[in-house]
Amino acid sequence: MIYAWGDSRRFNSYAGYFRRTFGRRVQKLAIDAGFTCPNRDGTLAFNGCTYCNNKAFNPSYCDTAKTITQQINEGIEFHANRYRRAESFLAYFQAFSNTYASVEVLKQRYGEALAHPKVTGLVIGTRPDCVDEEILDFLAQISKTKYLIVEYGIESCYNQTLKRINRGHNFEKSVWAIETTAQRGIKCGAHIIFGLPGETVQMMFDEVNILSNLPLDTVKFHQLQIIKDTAMEREFTDKPQDFHVFDVEEYIDFFVKFAERLNPEIVVERFVGEAPPRYLSQSAWSLLRNDRLIAMFEKRLEELDTYQGKYFFDMKRLNH
């Protein structure tokens, strides 16, 4: 069976999206371009979000002592064995908030990445409170000639959660950023964490209706992992009853039901997160790699004869 997104996989996968978009293997290369965050430089706070430790997901070649060009070259070499078919790359501005600067600074840093002969576009990770009309106009100009997607850290659709994790913005700001970005024809992604303190499983599940009605191209879903040396690790130690920590089987069942109601036009870039075991305070997930978890998820979809968006239109009719 061929599903609405154009292939036989039972969810709208990132790999399939790349094949449809580029017609060939394209690989993302993470870059640390030396940006910071208003939650760390004192504009909003100094200690960042309670769950955050950037070292837990930055590849070893990402180092602000190196130029962007050096990081790209080392990233290509780093991925050479695993992704031998990749001939083109997307420069992934990943660490911290990568629109948190003047347009002049952004032009220089994005321009250096796009000048690399093997870079075909940009992936820009940022916060919804770190864009404005001028920055989005600039990004819209790039997107007319190069692939470009802005990935916003939403994390939760609930303001009480955002306040508790010291996020520094509300959900209304996320909606504004996503809608204003999409209005300019810029591709838009988002990041959501399941299991943040104070949220019930039903609250997490209800986010599917909210996200499905936003103009999103891609979403990264992560189960919460407690990272060492973070404020959240201390909170989890003090108040474990405030957290719903998924085990693997429960999370797969949860996400199958979530995916059934998720807008089929939204690409699921990731449904689980990975962090090096040495950074994990609790390591129930560290024994399973991402590809194994995807296989388990797809097997469950097949066993239940279900797929992403199966009930989306039913939910949409009920909501109207």
N, C-alpha and C positions, 0 to 999 in steps of 0.2 A: 504493500500500500504506500502511496505517495501522499504525504501530509501537506497541510496548507503552506508550509514553508519551503516545500519543493524537494524533499528527499524522504527516504524511508525510515529514518530514525524517529523515535517516538517523542522526541522533544526538539525544539528549535535550537540546535547546538551551535556553539561558537565556531567549530571546525567547518560545519556546513555553511555558515554565514560567510566565512572567509573564502571558501571555494566559490560561492555565488558572487561575492564582491570582487575578487581578484582573479579567479580562474586558475590559481596556482598556489603553491605553499608560500605563505608570508608569516614571518615570525616576529613577535614583539621583543624588543630589547629594552630592559629597564635602564633608566638613567637617573642619577642624582645630580640635578643641575644647580644645587646650592640654594634652593629656596627654603624658606622657613614657614611659619604658620602663625596666624594672629593669636592662636591659643598657646603659643610658646614664647613669643617675643615680647609679651607684656601688653599687647593691644587689648586682648581679652583676658589672658591668663598667662602663666609661666610654665605650668606643668603638663599642658596638653590634655587630650581626652584620657579618661581613666584607664582605658584598655590598651593604650597605644605604646608600642615600642617598635620604631621603624626598623631597627636592626633585625627584627624577626622575619622580615620579608625582603630585605635588600640583598641582591646577589653580591658576591664578594668583589666583583670588578667595579661596582658602583662606589665611587670615591670622589668627593668634591676636590681632592688634590689633583685629579686628572681632568683634562678638558672633556667637553662633550664628545668631541671626535674620538679621543682616546677611548672613552667608555664604549662608544659604538663599536670601534674596531675590536676591543677586547671582548665585547658581548658577542660579536659574530664568531670569534674564535671559540668562546666558551660554549656556544650552541652548535658548533660545527659537527660534532660527532652525533649528537642526538637528533638534530634536524638537518640532515644532509641535503634534503631536497629544497631547503629554503634558499632562495636566491634574492629575495627582497625582504626588507625589514621595516617595521614601524618603530619609531623612536618613542618609547613609553616613558614619559616624564612622570615618575611614580612617587618619589619620596616627598613627603610633606605636601604643601599647597602650591601647585605649579602655575597658578595665575596670580600669585601674591607678589606683584611687582608692577612697575610702570609698563606701559605699552612699549616704550623704548627698550627696556631690559628684555621683555618677552620677544621682541623682534630679533634681538641679537642671539638669544639662546635657542629659540625655535629655528632661526635662520641657519645657525651652525649645524643643527641636526639635519635639516632639509638639504643642506649643501652636500651631504655625504652621498656618493653615487649609488649606494645600495639602500638608501632610505626612501621609502615611497609615501610616507605619511606620518602623522603624529597621533599619539594617544596621550591625553592630558588629564592627569588625576588632580582634583582640586576640591575645595569646599564651596558650597553654594553662596557663602557670604564673601567669596574672594573673586567674584566677577562683577562687572558693571557694564553699562551700555557701550562704553568705549572699547573695553576689552573684547566684548562679544562681537562688535563691529569688525575689529581686527581679525578675530578668529574666523568670522564669516568670509572675509576676503581670502584667507588661506584655503578654506574649505572649497572654494570654487575651482581650485586647480590641483589640490592635494587631498588625499584621504585624511580626515581629521575627526576625532571624536573626543568629547569632553566627558569625563567620568566624575560624577559628583558623589561624595560621601554623604548619603542620607542617613544611614545607620538604623534609624527607626522613624516610623510615622507618628510617634507619640511625643508630645512636648515634655511630658513629665519624665520620660526616659532620657531625652536629649539633655534636659537639665541635670539629671542625676549623673550622667556620664561626662558632664562638664564639656559638652559639645560646643556651646557658645553661640548657637543659632537655633531657631525653631523650625518646625516642619514647613511652615508657611514660606520661609525663605527658600527651602528646597524646591517647593512647587514653583515659586517665582523663577528661580534659576533655570529649572528644567523647561518650563513653558517659554521663557524668553529666549533661551538657547535654540529650542526647536523652531520657534517662529522665524529665526534667521536662516533656517535650512541647515543648521549644524547638527550632526549626529550627536546623540546624547545617551550616556550610560549612567548607571547608578550602582551604589554599593549598599547592601542591607545585611545586618547581623541579626541572627535569630538566637535568643537566649540571654538578652541583656537584662540586667537586674530589674525586678518589679514587673516584668512582662509574663503573662500567662501564655500557654500554648494557643488558646483561643485568640488572644490579642495578636500574636504573631500570624496566625492563620488569616485573620481579618485584613491584614495588610495586602493580601492578594487583590482585593477589590480596589484599593486605593492605587496601587502600583499599576494595575491593568488599565487604568483610565488616565494615566499620565503619558505624554508623548515620548516614551523611552524606546530606544533602539536595542539596548542591551542592559542586563542586570547581572551583577555578581552577588550571589547569595553565599553567606558564610555562617556556619554554626559558630557560636561563641567558643573560643578557646582562651583559657586563662593563661596569660603570658606573665612570665616571671618579672619581678622588679617593676610592676605597675601598680597604680592605685587600686585597680580592680582586683588584683591578687589579694591585696590587704582587705578589701571589702568582702571578697569571697570567703576569706578565712574567718572574718568576723560574723558575717551574715549569710551562710550558705543557703539558708532557707529562702532567701530572696531571689535565688537563681534557679532556672530550669535548665539543667545540664543534660543535653540529649546524649543517649548512647547511640551507637551506629545504626542499629536496626530501627529504633524509634524514629531517628531523624530521617531515614530513607522513607519510611511509611508516611511521616509528616510531609516530606517534600513531594511525594507522589500525589497526595491529595491537594497540596498547594499548586502543583503544576497543572493538575486537571482543570483548575479554575483560572490559571494565568493566561492572559492575552496571548494567543499563539503568534502574534507578530513580534513579541518581545524575545530577543535572543537570550538564552540562558548561557552567559559566558562561563559561569561557574556556579555550582550548587553547594560546594563544600570548600573550606579553606585549609591550607597547609601551612604549617610553621615548623622549623627545625625542632626536633625533640628537645634539644638542649634549652630552648626558650620556654617550653611548656611547663606550667605549674602542675597541671593534671594531664596525663598523657594517654588517655583512653583512645585517642584518635591517631597517635603518632605511629602506630604499627601498620596503618593502612595508607598506601599511596593514593593519590588522586585518581589515577587511571583505574585502580581496583574499585574504588568507590563508585565511579561512573558506571563500570560494568555491573555492579550490584544494583544500582538505580535502574539501569536499562532492563536488567533481568526482571526486576519487580514490575516495571511497566508492562513487559511482555506477559508475565504471569497473570496480571490483572486485566490484560487486553485493554489497556488505557493509554492515554497520550496527553501531551500538553494542550490545554485549551478545550478538552472534551466537554466541559461544562461551562466554559466561559460565556458563550452566548446565552445559555439558560440563565446564568447569574446576571448578565447584562439586562435581559428582559425583566427579571424580578426587580432589579434596582430602578427600573424605569416604569 
